Every structure is written in structure tokens, then in C-alpha cells.
Amino acid sequence: MNVGFVSLGCSKNLIDTEVTIGLFKDHNYTIVNNPSKADIIVINTCGFIEEAKEEAINTILEMAEYKKRNCKYLIVMGCLVQRYCKELEKSLPEVDLFIPIQEYDKLWNIIENYIKLNKKSENKETSKKISEIKQMPMLKQPEFLNREITTGKNYAYIKIGEGCSNKCTYCAIPYIRGPFVSRKMEDIIEEAKMLAKKGIKELIVIAQDTTKYGVDIYGKSKLAELLEELSKIEDIKWIRFLYSYPEGITQELIDLVATNNKITKYFDIPIQHISNKILKTMNRKTSKQQIESLIKNIREKIPNVVLRTSLIVGFPGETKDDFIELQDFIKKANFDRLGTFMYSKEDGTPAEKLPNQIHGNTKKSRYNKIMKIQNEISKQIMKKRIGTKCDVLIEDMSFDRKYYIGRTIQDAPDIDGIIYIKNIGNKNLLDQIITCEIEDISGEYDLVGKII
């Protein structure tokens, strides 16, 4: 049968989708990109914030339309299912099988047994069949599974841990994915080598908080050691790590980034706010003073470093003074990259019950103000790069083929900018790392360059 996939949410979710695609391919199913040609449609959902939930429900309903024509089975998995499985089973009878995250270790057993039972039986009482499946003996999947990389030839994400133990008051991840659990280092290295053999040039190391890697199984953070081991894989050219919480960034990690040529000079540090009052209410583990000291330390040690952060505006109790303090800090900190989210009131989180919830219009206004400040900062930073040289990974071409499209070593895929390189010859540079000179900027986030 033909199988189509829809993956929603973050890069961590995408890896789960890639593993599931790999399982279907290993069992001789054909993967298709067009849902109208799919006998089975699998949707991997996100349930992190309200907008993500709405997108997931709308996608499920959209894909359910194909069951009226060719699709035989609609399977839904992911964070939304883990969080609201019983409610979804009642409200979405169009879905044949819901698979929560807690059952991922038996993922293929559940899918395969469900399909087999449906093929053999004419009885359409789906709920009864699911009950039968849950009672059948199942083999636990090994930790390391073959993945079908969906991000192209050049880069791939590699997940080093699952869940989160930080318990920020606004976040539902610990309740969805459980506490932080590290993967064994040898397992991660094995997967990285497999990715290198497939031609992957850039590894992007991810977890909900990468700095917590190893604490649960080795007794202390092993992120620096892991990155150093990954850098020894010959065919991997760039290594980028994301989601590193400020309290977990050690001097050892900073020194490694400063000296290791394969590890990008790039720190993704979600600080969420700068007001000590708000940070405390969020149950964050750092203060304003510690954040400022960390930024200063990193920039002194790595002068050409790129700093990225994320913020939440409109958190319960955020006063006008708190927001002014945040604006002043953003102007002073001069982050190279910055993303902002409006606070989302999530079921079951401590922040849901906090007093002084902020009105939606105020959240939107504060979001716009922060992004306006950052847009101007970004534009000025980009202008300073004109005339400099950098390495660029070429990943695409413009429609008119006048420009190659790539990323500098300072840009993470999907979340950062791109660079347009003038195509001045007939030489095919796709999937290569080339050196170029930056000639101009395009908007607040993108660059224009030439090959040198």
C-alpha cells in the first residue's frame, strides 16, 4: 500500500516522523507525497500551544476528506494525541488509530497489527480492534532506528534526549513528553556516522534542553564531550547545537565552541524574559545578572559568535515596567537572531492558574514592538557583514536560475536567513560548501553575495 505523511510542529517531532517513514519503508510500503494517492495517511501532530492544536485539528479534518475517496486508514500520532487521546477518540471518529507518545516503543507493532486485523476482518467496530491490539504481545523497538531523512541531502537533525525536566510554569512539554531522558552516547555516534554515510554535511543536535544531555545517565552534562566526539566524524563538516538553556552553558562548552573548527560559532539560548520577577514566576533558573554575564563571557571568548534567543511576551503579571525592561535589554544585548512568542495559556500548566492574565490585544502589541526593535537590529547587523567573506552551503537555485540559494555557517535552516549567490557560470554548485563575499542585504534577514 501507499503511505503519505504530514509532520507538524518542531524538528524533534520531525525526527519521530522520519523514524516512522523508515519503519514503513523497511516493511515494503511505498511512500507518496500526494495524499490523494495514499492508502494510509499518517499525521504527526504538535500540541504545544493553542495555534499548534488548531493546526493539528484542521489538518486531521482535511486529511479525513481523503477517506471518502481512496484512503483506507487515517493514523494520528504525536503530542496532541499524548495530551488529549480520549477526547480525540470521541470527537474524531474519522481517525482509525491514535498512537500516543508513550506507545512509541511499540509503534510498528500497533500499526502492523491494526492493518492486519482490518484486512482479515469484515467487522468495522474499530474500537474493539484497537482493544485487541493493545492486548497482543509486542516486541519493544531498539533505541536506534533507521530514518528516512526528509530535510534534503545536506543537513539532518539528531535528537540526543527526550522530554524535559525544567518544568517552566508556562510549558506543557514535561507533561506531554515526560522528564528528560538522554540517549547513550555510542547510540548517537552510530546514528551520526550513518547520516555521514548518506552524505549529510551538517548535523544539528537537538533536545528540549541540550545542556542537560548526560546528567541522568552519566551524572553530569556531557554535551561538550558529545560534540567533540561528533566532530571526529570525517565527513561531517558543520555541527550546530540548539536549545541550550543559559544555566547549563558551561565554560567547557564555550571553550570548545571557540576552538573546534567544525562546531559552528552559534549559541541558541532561550532566555524567555529578562525581568527577574517574571523569570522567577516562569520558574526559570537564571537571573537577569546571570544572563548578562553569560552573554558577555561568550562574546569575549568568541568575538565572531552568533547569538540567538527566544522570548515570551504577555506572560501573566507582566507589567508595563517589566516590558520596558525587556525592550531596553533587547536594544542593549543586540542579539543576532531573536524569535518572540505571545504567551499561550496551556491546560494543566501552573501558569494557567496565575492571576493577572494579559489581554490578547496587549500581547499582540508587545509582540509587534519587540519584533520592530529586532528587525532594525538585524538590519544593522546584516549591513556590517557587507564586504566580509564566509563559507556558504548551497542548497537550492532561484526559479530563474540567476541565483544559487544557500546558508552561511552562521544560519540555521528554517529559522534564520538565507544568502543569494549570483550564478555567473555553468558550474553546478548545488550541495557544495563554497567561499563567497557578501555584497548586499535583502530585507532584514537575508544576504546577497558572490563567489570568490
FILOTI-366846 format. One line per 5 residues: number of its first residue (from 1); their letters; for each residue x, y, z of C-alpha. Coordinates in Angstrom, 1 decimal, m for minus. Layout:
N
NUM> A> X,Y,Z ~ ...
This chain:
452
1> MNVGF> 0.0,0.0,0.0 ~ 0.9,3.7,m0.5 ~ 1.6,5.8,2.6 ~ 1.5,9.6,2.9 ~ 2.8,11.6,5.8
6> VSLGC> 2.1,15.0,7.3 ~ 4.5,16.2,10.0 ~ 3.6,19.2,12.2 ~ 5.5,21.1,14.9 ~ 9.2,21.2,15.8
11> SKNLI> 12.3,19.5,14.5 ~ 12.1,17.0,17.4 ~ 8.7,15.9,16.1 ~ 10.1,15.7,12.6 ~ 12.6,13.1,13.7
16> DTEVT> 9.8,10.9,15.0 ~ 8.1,11.3,11.6 ~ 11.3,10.3,9.8 ~ 11.6,7.2,12.0 ~ 8.0,6.2,11.2
21> IGLFK> 8.6,6.7,7.5 ~ 11.7,4.4,7.9 ~ 9.6,1.7,9.6 ~ 7.0,1.7,6.7 ~ 9.8,1.6,4.1
26> DHNYT> 11.6,m1.2,5.9 ~ 8.3,m3.2,5.7 ~ 8.0,m2.6,1.9 ~ 5.3,0.1,1.9 ~ 5.6,2.8,m0.8
31> IVNNP> 5.9,6.4,0.4 ~ 4.0,9.0,m1.6 ~ 3.8,12.8,m1.3 ~ 0.3,13.2,m2.7 ~ m2.4,12.3,m0.2
36> SKADI> m4.8,11.6,m3.0 ~ m2.6,8.6,m3.9 ~ m2.2,7.3,m0.3 ~ m3.9,4.2,1.1 ~ m2.7,5.2,4.5
41> IVINT> m2.2,8.7,5.8 ~ m0.1,9.3,8.9 ~ m0.3,12.7,10.7 ~ 2.3,13.5,13.4 ~ 0.7,16.3,15.5
46> CGFIE> 2.0,19.1,17.7 ~ 0.1,20.1,20.8 ~ 2.5,22.6,22.4 ~ 0.4,25.8,22.1 ~ m3.1,26.8,21.1
51> EAKEE> m2.2,27.7,17.5 ~ m0.5,24.3,17.1 ~ m3.5,22.4,18.4 ~ m5.8,24.3,15.9 ~ m3.4,23.5,13.0
56> AINTI> m3.4,19.8,14.0 ~ m7.2,19.5,14.2 ~ m7.6,21.3,10.9 ~ m5.1,19.0,9.2 ~ m6.8,15.9,10.6
61> LEMAE> m10.1,17.1,9.2 ~ m8.5,17.9,5.9 ~ m6.9,14.5,5.6 ~ m10.1,12.8,6.7 ~ m11.7,14.0,3.4
66> YKKRN> m9.5,11.6,1.5 ~ m11.1,8.7,3.3 ~ m14.2,9.4,1.3 ~ m12.2,8.5,m1.8 ~ m9.1,6.4,m1.7
71> CKYLI> m7.6,6.4,1.8 ~ m8.3,3.3,3.8 ~ m6.6,4.2,7.1 ~ m6.0,7.5,8.9 ~ m3.4,7.3,11.7
76> VMGCL> m2.7,10.2,14.1 ~ 0.2,10.3,16.5 ~ 2.3,12.9,18.3 ~ 2.0,15.4,21.1 ~ m1.7,16.3,20.6
81> VQRYC> m2.6,12.6,20.9 ~ m0.5,12.1,24.0 ~ m2.2,15.1,25.6 ~ m5.8,14.6,24.5 ~ m6.1,11.0,23.3
86> KELEK> m9.5,10.2,24.9 ~ m11.1,13.4,23.8 ~ m9.8,13.0,20.3 ~ m11.2,9.4,20.1 ~ m14.6,10.7,21.0
91> SLPEV> m14.6,13.8,18.7 ~ m12.8,12.4,15.6 ~ m14.4,9.1,14.6 ~ m12.8,9.6,11.1 ~ m9.5,8.6,12.6
96> DLFIP> m8.8,4.9,12.7 ~ m5.9,4.8,15.1 ~ m4.5,7.2,17.6 ~ m0.9,6.5,18.9 ~ 0.3,8.5,21.9
101> IQEYD> 4.0,9.1,22.5 ~ 4.0,6.7,25.5 ~ 3.4,3.8,23.0 ~ 6.2,4.8,20.5 ~ 8.4,1.9,21.8
106> KLWNI> 5.8,m0.4,20.2 ~ 4.9,1.9,17.3 ~ 5.3,m0.6,14.4 ~ 3.6,m3.5,16.3 ~ 0.5,m1.3,16.8
111> IENYI> 0.3,m0.1,13.2 ~ 1.1,m3.5,11.6 ~ m1.3,m5.4,13.9 ~ m4.1,m2.9,13.3 ~ m3.8,m3.2,9.5
116> KLNKK> m3.6,m7.0,9.6 ~ m6.7,m7.2,11.7 ~ m8.6,m4.9,9.4 ~ m7.6,m6.9,6.3 ~ m8.8,m10.1,7.8
121> SENKE> m12.0,m8.9,9.4 ~ m15.1,m7.6,7.9 ~ m16.2,m6.2,11.3 ~ m15.9,m2.4,11.3 ~ m16.0,m1.9,15.0
126> TSKKI> m12.7,m0.1,15.1 ~ m12.6,0.5,18.9 ~ m12.9,m3.3,19.5 ~ m10.0,m4.0,17.2 ~ m7.8,m1.4,18.9
131> SEIKQ> m8.6,m3.0,22.2 ~ m7.5,m6.4,20.7 ~ m4.2,m4.8,19.5 ~ m3.3,m3.4,23.0 ~ m3.6,m6.9,24.4
136> MPMLK> m1.4,m8.6,21.9 ~ 2.2,m9.4,22.8 ~ 4.5,m6.8,21.4 ~ 8.3,m6.5,20.9 ~ 10.0,m3.3,22.1
141> QPEFL> 11.7,m1.4,19.3 ~ 15.5,m0.9,19.6 ~ 16.6,2.6,20.6 ~ 18.4,3.3,17.3 ~ 16.2,3.0,14.2
146> NREIT> 16.8,3.8,10.5 ~ 15.3,7.1,9.5 ~ 14.2,8.5,6.1 ~ 15.8,11.9,6.1 ~ 13.3,14.5,4.8
151> TGKNY> 15.4,17.6,5.1 ~ 17.4,17.1,1.9 ~ 20.9,16.0,1.2 ~ 22.9,18.5,3.3 ~ 21.7,18.6,6.9
156> AYIKI> 19.9,16.4,9.4 ~ 18.7,16.8,12.9 ~ 19.9,14.4,15.5 ~ 18.0,14.1,18.8 ~ 20.1,13.4,21.9
161> GEGCS> 17.4,13.3,24.5 ~ 13.7,13.1,25.0 ~ 11.4,15.1,27.3 ~ 12.2,17.9,29.7 ~ 12.8,18.2,33.5
166> NKCTY> 12.9,22.0,33.8 ~ 9.2,22.5,34.5 ~ 8.9,26.1,33.4 ~ 5.4,27.2,34.6 ~ 4.2,28.0,31.1
171> CAIPY> 5.3,24.8,29.3 ~ 3.4,21.6,28.8 ~ 6.3,19.6,27.4 ~ 7.1,17.8,30.7 ~ 3.5,16.7,30.9
176> IRGPF> 3.5,15.5,27.3 ~ 6.9,14.1,26.8 ~ 7.9,13.3,30.4 ~ 11.2,14.1,32.2 ~ 14.5,14.5,30.3
181> VSRKM> 16.0,11.1,29.2 ~ 19.4,11.1,27.5 ~ 20.3,8.7,24.7 ~ 23.5,6.7,25.1 ~ 26.5,8.4,23.6
186> EDIIE> 27.5,5.4,21.5 ~ 24.0,5.2,20.0 ~ 24.1,8.9,19.0 ~ 27.6,8.4,17.4 ~ 26.3,5.4,15.5
191> EAKML> 23.4,7.4,14.1 ~ 25.7,10.3,13.2 ~ 28.0,8.0,11.3 ~ 25.0,6.6,9.4 ~ 24.0,10.1,8.5
196> AKKGI> 27.5,11.0,7.3 ~ 27.5,7.9,5.0 ~ 24.3,9.3,3.4 ~ 26.2,12.5,2.5 ~ 24.9,14.7,5.3
201> KELIV> 27.3,17.6,5.8 ~ 25.7,19.4,8.8 ~ 24.5,17.8,12.0 ~ 22.0,19.8,14.0 ~ 22.0,18.5,17.6
206> IAQDT> 18.6,18.9,19.3 ~ 16.8,18.1,22.5 ~ 14.3,20.1,24.6 ~ 17.4,21.4,26.5 ~ 20.7,20.1,25.0
211> TKYGV> 22.7,21.3,28.0 ~ 21.0,18.6,30.2 ~ 22.5,15.8,28.0 ~ 24.1,13.1,30.1 ~ 23.0,14.3,33.5
216> DIYGK> 20.6,11.5,34.0 ~ 22.8,8.6,32.8 ~ 26.3,9.9,33.4 ~ 25.8,12.1,36.5 ~ 26.9,15.4,34.7
221> SKLAE> 26.4,17.2,31.5 ~ 28.2,15.5,28.6 ~ 27.2,17.9,25.8 ~ 30.7,19.2,25.3 ~ 32.2,15.7,25.2
226> LLEEL> 29.5,14.5,22.8 ~ 30.0,17.5,20.4 ~ 33.8,16.8,20.4 ~ 33.2,13.1,19.6 ~ 30.8,14.1,16.7
231> SKIED> 33.4,16.4,15.3 ~ 35.7,13.5,14.8 ~ 33.4,12.0,12.1 ~ 35.3,12.9,9.0 ~ 32.5,13.6,6.5
236> IKWIR> 30.6,15.9,8.8 ~ 31.6,19.5,8.1 ~ 29.4,21.6,10.4 ~ 27.9,20.7,13.8 ~ 25.3,23.0,15.3
241> FLYSY> 23.5,22.5,18.6 ~ 20.2,24.2,19.5 ~ 18.1,24.9,22.6 ~ 20.8,25.4,25.1 ~ 19.4,26.8,28.3
246> PEGIT> 21.6,29.6,29.8 ~ 22.1,27.9,33.2 ~ 23.5,24.8,31.5 ~ 26.1,26.6,29.4 ~ 29.5,25.7,30.9
251> QELID> 32.9,27.3,30.4 ~ 34.0,23.9,28.9 ~ 31.2,24.2,26.3 ~ 32.1,27.8,25.5 ~ 35.8,26.9,25.1
256> LVATN> 35.0,24.0,22.8 ~ 32.9,26.2,20.5 ~ 35.7,28.7,20.5 ~ 38.4,26.2,19.4 ~ 36.7,23.5,17.4
261> NKITK> 36.5,24.4,13.7 ~ 33.6,22.0,13.0 ~ 31.3,23.4,15.7 ~ 29.5,26.5,14.5 ~ 30.2,29.7,16.4
266> YFDIP> 26.4,29.8,17.2 ~ 24.6,29.7,20.5 ~ 20.8,29.3,20.6 ~ 19.9,30.4,24.2 ~ 16.2,30.7,25.0
271> IQHIS> 16.0,33.2,27.8 ~ 12.3,33.9,27.6 ~ 12.4,37.2,29.6 ~ 14.8,39.5,31.4 ~ 12.7,40.8,34.4
276> NKILK> 13.8,38.9,37.5 ~ 10.2,39.0,38.7 ~ 8.9,37.3,35.5 ~ 11.8,34.9,35.3 ~ 11.0,33.7,38.9
281> TMNRK> 7.3,33.3,38.1 ~ 8.2,31.3,35.0 ~ 10.4,29.0,37.2 ~ 13.4,29.8,35.1 ~ 16.8,29.0,36.7
286> TSKQQ> 18.7,32.2,35.8 ~ 18.5,35.9,36.7 ~ 19.0,39.0,34.6 ~ 22.5,39.4,36.0 ~ 23.5,35.8,35.1
291> IESLI> 22.1,36.2,31.6 ~ 24.0,39.4,31.0 ~ 27.2,37.9,32.4 ~ 26.8,34.8,30.2 ~ 26.4,36.9,27.0
296> KNIRE> 29.4,39.0,27.9 ~ 31.5,35.9,28.6 ~ 30.6,34.2,25.3 ~ 31.2,37.3,23.2 ~ 34.6,37.9,24.9
301> KIPNV> 35.7,34.3,24.3 ~ 34.2,34.1,20.7 ~ 34.2,37.5,19.1 ~ 32.5,36.3,15.9 ~ 29.8,34.3,17.7
306> VLRTS> 26.1,34.4,16.6 ~ 23.7,34.6,19.4 ~ 20.1,33.6,19.0 ~ 17.3,33.7,21.7 ~ 13.6,33.4,22.1
311> LIVGF> 11.2,35.4,24.3 ~ 7.7,35.2,25.6 ~ 5.6,38.4,25.9 ~ 2.4,38.8,27.7 ~ 3.2,36.3,30.5
316> PGETK> 0.7,36.6,33.4 ~ 1.7,39.5,35.6 ~ 4.0,41.2,33.0 ~ 3.6,44.9,33.8 ~ 4.4,47.9,31.6
321> DDFIE> 7.6,48.3,33.5 ~ 8.6,44.7,33.0 ~ 8.0,45.1,29.3 ~ 10.0,48.3,29.1 ~ 12.9,46.5,30.9
326> LQDFI> 12.7,43.8,28.3 ~ 12.7,46.3,25.4 ~ 15.8,48.1,26.9 ~ 17.6,44.8,27.3 ~ 16.9,43.7,23.7
331> KKANF> 18.3,47.1,22.4 ~ 21.4,46.6,24.6 ~ 22.0,42.9,24.0 ~ 22.0,43.2,20.2 ~ 21.1,39.6,19.5
336> DRLGT> 21.9,38.4,16.0 ~ 18.7,36.3,15.9 ~ 15.6,36.6,18.0 ~ 12.2,34.9,18.0 ~ 9.2,36.1,20.0
341> FMYSK> 6.1,34.2,21.2 ~ 2.9,35.5,22.7 ~ 2.1,33.7,25.9 ~ m0.3,30.8,25.4 ~ m2.4,29.7,28.3
346> EDGTP> m1.9,25.9,28.3 ~ m4.1,23.3,30.1 ~ m2.5,21.8,33.2 ~ 0.4,24.2,33.5 ~ 0.9,26.2,36.7
351> AEKLP> 0.8,29.5,34.7 ~ m2.7,28.7,33.6 ~ m3.9,29.5,37.1 ~ m1.8,32.6,37.7 ~ m3.6,35.9,38.3
356> NQIHG> m3.2,39.0,36.1 ~ m3.6,37.2,32.8 ~ m2.7,39.6,29.9 ~ m5.3,40.6,27.3 ~ m4.7,39.3,23.8
361> NTKKS> m4.5,42.8,22.2 ~ m1.8,43.7,24.7 ~ 0.2,40.6,23.9 ~ 0.0,41.3,20.2 ~ 1.0,45.0,20.7
366> RYNKI> 4.0,43.9,22.8 ~ 5.0,41.2,20.2 ~ 4.9,43.8,17.4 ~ 7.1,46.2,19.4 ~ 9.7,43.6,20.2
371> MKIQN> 9.9,42.4,16.6 ~ 10.1,46.0,15.3 ~ 13.1,46.6,17.6 ~ 14.7,43.3,16.5 ~ 14.1,44.0,12.8
376> EISKQ> 16.1,47.2,13.0 ~ 18.9,45.4,15.0 ~ 19.0,42.6,12.4 ~ 19.2,45.0,9.5 ~ 22.2,46.9,11.1
381> IMKKR> 24.0,43.6,11.9 ~ 23.5,42.4,8.3 ~ 24.9,45.7,6.9 ~ 28.0,45.3,8.9 ~ 28.6,41.9,7.1
386> IGTKC> 28.8,43.6,3.7 ~ 32.4,43.1,2.4 ~ 33.2,40.1,4.6 ~ 33.9,36.6,3.4 ~ 32.1,33.5,4.6
391> DVLIE> 31.5,29.8,3.8 ~ 28.1,29.0,2.3 ~ 26.3,25.7,1.9 ~ 24.5,25.8,m1.5 ~ 21.1,24.1,m1.2
396> DMSFD> 18.8,25.4,m4.0 ~ 18.5,27.7,m7.0 ~ 16.1,30.6,m7.7 ~ 13.3,29.9,m10.2 ~ 15.0,31.9,m12.9
401> RKYYI> 18.3,30.2,m12.1 ~ 20.1,33.6,m11.8 ~ 21.0,32.9,m8.1 ~ 22.1,30.0,m6.0 ~ 20.4,29.9,m2.6
406> GRTIQ> 22.4,28.8,0.4 ~ 23.1,29.3,4.1 ~ 26.2,30.7,5.8 ~ 27.7,28.8,8.7 ~ 26.0,31.4,10.9
411> DAPDI> 22.5,30.5,9.8 ~ 20.4,27.6,11.0 ~ 17.9,26.2,8.4 ~ 14.3,27.3,8.5 ~ 14.7,29.7,11.4
416> DGIIY> 17.4,32.0,10.1 ~ 18.1,33.9,6.9 ~ 19.5,32.8,3.5 ~ 22.1,34.1,1.1 ~ 21.6,34.6,m2.7
421> IKNIG> 24.8,33.9,m4.7 ~ 25.0,35.2,m8.2 ~ 25.2,32.4,m10.7 ~ 28.0,33.5,m13.0 ~ 28.9,30.3,m14.8
426> NKNLL> 27.6,26.9,m15.8 ~ 29.3,25.0,m13.0 ~ 26.9,23.1,m10.7 ~ 27.5,24.1,m7.1 ~ 24.4,22.5,m5.5
431> DQIIT> 25.2,20.7,m2.2 ~ 28.7,22.2,m2.1 ~ 30.3,24.4,0.5 ~ 31.8,27.4,m1.2 ~ 33.5,30.7,m0.1
436> CEIED> 31.8,33.9,m1.0 ~ 31.9,37.7,m0.4 ~ 28.8,39.4,0.9 ~ 27.8,42.3,m1.3 ~ 24.4,43.5,m0.1
441> ISGEY> 21.4,42.7,2.1 ~ 17.9,41.6,1.1 ~ 15.4,42.7,3.7 ~ 16.2,42.4,7.4 ~ 17.4,38.8,7.4
446> DLVGK> 18.8,37.8,4.0 ~ 22.1,38.5,2.2 ~ 23.4,38.7,m1.4 ~ 26.9,37.5,m2.2 ~ 29.3,36.5,m5.0
451> II> 31.6,33.5,m5.4 ~ 35.3,34.3,m4.8
